């Protein structure tokens, strides 16, 4: 049988060599992106403006006896 270029071991990259190359690429990518993010607290307080209008309507009902008592004695309240 004749050997082809695909079966020769001297031309194929080794597994250790590929792992080393991948490790070097990952370390380089990690070093390039490291330390880019900084988080600082703001100097001034955060202000949130909400334009809200609140209307309240109070409805009350009095017992007839309580109503006559208040009318008879206006100085109670």
MDAnalysis code that builds the backbone (N, CA, C; Angstrom):
import MDAnalysis as mda
import numpy as np

u = mda.Universe.empty(231, n_residues=77, atom_resindex=np.repeat(np.arange(77), 3), trajectory=True)
u.add_TopologyAttr("name", ["N", "CA", "C"] * 77)
u.add_TopologyAttr("resid", np.arange(1, 78))
u.add_TopologyAttr("resname", ["UNK", "UNK", "UNK", "UNK", "UNK", "UNK", "UNK", "UNK", "UNK", "UNK", "UNK", "UNK", "UNK", "UNK", "UNK", "UNK", "UNK", "UNK", "UNK", "UNK", "UNK", "UNK", "UNK", "UNK", "UNK", "UNK", "UNK", "UNK", "UNK", "UNK", "UNK", "UNK", "UNK", "UNK", "UNK", "UNK", "UNK", "UNK", "UNK", "UNK", "UNK", "UNK", "UNK", "UNK", "UNK", "UNK", "UNK", "UNK", "UNK", "UNK", "UNK", "UNK", "UNK", "UNK", "UNK", "UNK", "UNK", "UNK", "UNK", "UNK", "UNK", "UNK", "UNK", "UNK", "UNK", "UNK", "UNK", "UNK", "UNK", "UNK", "UNK", "UNK", "UNK", "UNK", "UNK", "UNK", "UNK"])
u.atoms.positions = np.array([
    [0.822, -1.183, 0.000],
    [0.000, 0.000, 0.000],
    [0.860, 1.237, 0.000],
    [0.345, 2.230, -0.631],
    [1.100, 3.475, -0.669],
    [0.521, 4.439, 0.356],
    [1.373, 5.241, 0.919],
    [0.926, 6.220, 1.912],
    [0.511, 7.512, 1.216],
    [-0.565, 8.094, 1.694],
    [-1.003, 9.384, 1.163],
    [-0.605, 10.473, 2.138],
    [-0.804, 11.700, 1.752],
    [-0.455, 12.819, 2.613],
    [-1.335, 12.911, 3.847],
    [-2.531, 12.304, 3.792],
    [-3.431, 12.376, 4.930],
    [-3.046, 11.435, 6.056],
    [-2.335, 10.378, 5.739],
    [-1.990, 9.409, 6.778],
    [-0.625, 9.639, 7.392],
    [0.103, 10.584, 6.913],
    [1.422, 10.839, 7.476],
    [1.281, 11.631, 8.766],
    [1.868, 11.154, 9.836],
    [1.734, 11.794, 11.141],
    [2.594, 13.038, 11.272],
    [3.617, 13.188, 10.479],
    [4.492, 14.350, 10.624],
    [3.843, 15.621, 10.074],
    [2.799, 15.514, 9.282],
    [2.151, 16.704, 8.719],
    [0.903, 17.121, 9.504],
    [0.370, 16.270, 10.355],
    [-0.821, 16.605, 11.130],
    [-0.420, 17.348, 12.401],
    [-1.211, 18.361, 12.794],
    [-0.896, 19.033, 14.059],
    [-1.212, 18.110, 15.230],
    [-0.416, 18.220, 16.257],
    [-0.619, 17.360, 17.422],
    [-1.713, 17.933, 18.303],
    [-2.297, 17.107, 19.127],
    [-3.349, 17.532, 20.033],
    [-2.790, 18.500, 21.075],
    [-1.608, 18.244, 21.560],
    [-0.993, 19.116, 22.562],
    [-0.710, 20.488, 21.961],
    [-0.289, 20.495, 20.709],
    [-0.010, 21.770, 20.053],
    [-1.273, 22.599, 19.857],
    [-2.371, 21.933, 19.506],
    [-3.642, 22.640, 19.330],
    [-4.160, 23.177, 20.663],
    [-4.027, 22.379, 21.707],
    [-4.466, 22.832, 23.030],
    [-3.658, 24.033, 23.486],
    [-2.373, 24.021, 23.210],
    [-1.520, 25.151, 23.583],
    [-1.890, 26.411, 22.829],
    [-2.194, 26.254, 21.536],
    [-2.570, 27.418, 20.726],
    [-3.898, 27.992, 21.195],
    [-4.841, 27.117, 21.510],
    [-6.146, 27.582, 22.005],
    [-5.979, 28.276, 23.347],
    [-5.138, 27.728, 24.213],
    [-4.906, 28.345, 25.523],
    [-4.291, 29.728, 25.373],
    [-3.349, 29.874, 24.463],
    [-2.711, 31.178, 24.239],
    [-3.731, 32.183, 23.708],
    [-4.597, 31.745, 22.787],
    [-5.631, 32.644, 22.258],
    [-6.614, 33.070, 23.342],
    [-7.026, 32.138, 24.191],
    [-7.967, 32.479, 25.263],
    [-7.348, 33.426, 26.283],
    [-6.098, 33.203, 26.625],
    [-5.424, 34.094, 27.573],
    [-5.275, 35.491, 26.966],
    [-4.944, 35.554, 25.698],
    [-4.826, 36.851, 25.030],
    [-6.152, 37.583, 24.968],
    [-7.241, 36.860, 24.672],
    [-8.564, 37.484, 24.622],
    [-8.994, 37.939, 26.007],
    [-8.691, 37.153, 27.017],
    [-9.034, 37.541, 28.387],
    [-8.250, 38.751, 28.849],
    [-7.000, 38.833, 28.467],
    [-6.184, 39.989, 28.841],
    [-6.625, 41.264, 28.132],
    [-7.126, 41.108, 26.924],
    [-7.573, 42.284, 26.173],
    [-8.866, 42.859, 26.731],
    [-9.712, 42.009, 27.301],
    [-10.996, 42.498, 27.809],
    [-10.986, 42.730, 29.309],
    [-9.977, 42.348, 30.016],
    [-9.937, 42.493, 31.467],
    [-9.764, 43.935, 31.904],
    [-10.491, 44.339, 32.953],
    [-10.346, 45.660, 33.538],
    [-11.023, 46.778, 32.787],
    [-11.918, 46.478, 31.884],
    [-12.586, 47.530, 31.111],
    [-13.807, 48.083, 31.817],
    [-14.402, 47.352, 32.725],
    [-15.649, 47.755, 33.365],
    [-15.349, 48.300, 34.749],
    [-15.790, 49.531, 35.012],
    [-15.676, 50.107, 36.347],
    [-17.049, 50.582, 36.786],
    [-17.362, 50.409, 38.062],
    [-18.651, 50.814, 38.617],
    [-18.378, 51.794, 39.738],
    [-18.936, 53.006, 39.623],
    [-18.768, 54.034, 40.642],
    [-20.133, 54.498, 41.126],
    [-20.225, 54.829, 42.414],
    [-21.463, 55.383, 42.954],
    [-21.582, 56.837, 42.508],
    [-22.796, 57.312, 42.234],
    [-22.958, 58.709, 41.804],
    [-22.673, 59.674, 42.957],
    [-22.183, 60.864, 42.608],
    [-21.889, 61.882, 43.619],
    [-23.164, 62.520, 44.155],
    [-24.156, 62.710, 43.295],
    [-25.418, 63.342, 43.675],
    [-26.481, 62.248, 43.836],
    [-27.490, 62.519, 44.677],
    [-28.554, 61.521, 44.805],
    [-29.362, 61.409, 43.511],
    [-29.911, 60.254, 43.298],
    [-30.731, 60.025, 42.106],
    [-32.092, 60.663, 42.335],
    [-32.543, 61.459, 41.392],
    [-33.817, 62.161, 41.507],
    [-34.773, 61.609, 40.464],
    [-35.955, 61.230, 40.930],
    [-36.983, 60.708, 40.032],
    [-38.189, 61.625, 40.123],
    [-38.548, 62.257, 39.020],
    [-39.704, 63.139, 38.980],
    [-40.882, 62.384, 38.401],
    [-41.944, 62.295, 39.194],
    [-43.172, 61.666, 38.735],
    [-44.276, 62.717, 38.752],
    [-44.823, 62.989, 37.611],
    [-45.931, 63.926, 37.539],
    [-47.225, 63.156, 37.760],
    [-47.666, 63.149, 39.020],
    [-48.841, 62.379, 39.393],
    [-49.820, 63.312, 40.076],
    [-51.062, 63.246, 39.643],
    [-52.109, 64.036, 40.274],
    [-53.040, 63.073, 40.988],
    [-53.234, 63.302, 42.273],
    [-54.077, 62.430, 43.079],
    [-55.258, 63.243, 43.571],
    [-56.437, 62.811, 43.207],
    [-57.673, 63.417, 43.705],
    [-58.361, 62.409, 44.603],
    [-58.881, 62.912, 45.698],
    [-59.560, 62.030, 46.623],
    [-60.928, 62.601, 46.919],
    [-61.899, 61.751, 46.863],
    [-63.259, 62.162, 47.160],
    [-63.720, 61.365, 48.363],
    [-64.172, 62.078, 49.382],
    [-64.595, 61.431, 50.619],
    [-66.116, 61.512, 50.699],
    [-66.711, 60.368, 50.812],
    [-68.165, 60.286, 50.956],
    [-68.450, 59.695, 52.335],
    [-69.272, 60.387, 53.095],
    [-69.593, 59.872, 54.421],
    [-71.111, 59.836, 54.592],
    [-71.524, 58.899, 55.372],
    [-72.940, 58.754, 55.695],
    [-73.059, 58.668, 57.212],
    [-73.992, 59.400, 57.729],
    [-74.195, 59.370, 59.176],
    [-75.530, 58.707, 59.482],
    [-75.550, 58.052, 60.600],
    [-76.790, 57.502, 61.112],
    [-77.716, 58.664, 61.439],
    [-78.972, 58.477, 61.274],
    [-79.941, 59.552, 61.547],
    [-79.822, 60.084, 62.957],
    [-79.595, 59.204, 63.936],
    [-79.460, 59.616, 65.325],
    [-78.198, 60.463, 65.521],
    [-77.078, 60.060, 64.898],
    [-75.832, 60.825, 65.013],
    [-75.967, 62.165, 64.318],
    [-76.673, 62.204, 63.211],
    [-76.855, 63.461, 62.476],
    [-77.668, 64.453, 63.301],
    [-78.724, 63.987, 63.929],
    [-79.539, 64.896, 64.755],
    [-78.755, 65.328, 65.995],
    [-77.907, 64.456, 66.537],
    [-77.092, 64.817, 67.703],
    [-76.114, 65.933, 67.349],
    [-75.485, 65.859, 66.171],
    [-74.536, 66.890, 65.738],
    [-75.273, 68.204, 65.472],
    [-76.456, 68.129, 64.887],
    [-77.223, 69.355, 64.616],
    [-77.686, 70.013, 65.916],
    [-78.032, 69.212, 66.909],
    [-78.458, 69.760, 68.189],
    [-77.309, 70.330, 69.013],
    [-76.117, 69.790, 68.855],
    [-74.953, 70.227, 69.603],
    [-73.819, 70.563, 68.630],
    [-73.839, 71.733, 67.966],
    [-72.808, 72.061, 66.970],
    [-71.412, 72.278, 67.582],
    [-71.291, 72.480, 68.859],
    [-69.982, 72.732, 69.468],
    [-69.225, 71.452, 69.824],
    [-69.795, 70.272, 69.533],
    [-69.116, 69.019, 69.867],
    [-67.787, 68.897, 69.130],
    [-67.805, 69.214, 67.855],
    [-66.585, 69.056, 67.049],
    [-65.930, 70.372, 66.835],
])
